[in-house]
Amino acid sequence: MRDEKLLAYSLSHDADVWRWSVYDEDGVTVADGAHDTQAAAQAAVDNTLRSAGSDFLTA
């Protein structure tokens, strides 16, 4: 049995912001947000994945 969670994330540009979401294995959104720059959005994703302490998959 596996103890760690597998997570996926998406990152997209929408109008004037970069939107991001992190999903669990069932496709449920566990975190999301929007930032002015791609770098800030990616950093938020990285922080979310790190704080989850989990292995992850990228979408």
Buried (B, 14 or more C-beta within 10 A) or exposed (E): EEEEEEBBBBBEEEEEBBBBBBBBEEEEEBBBBBBEEEEBBBEBBEEBBEEBEBEBEEE
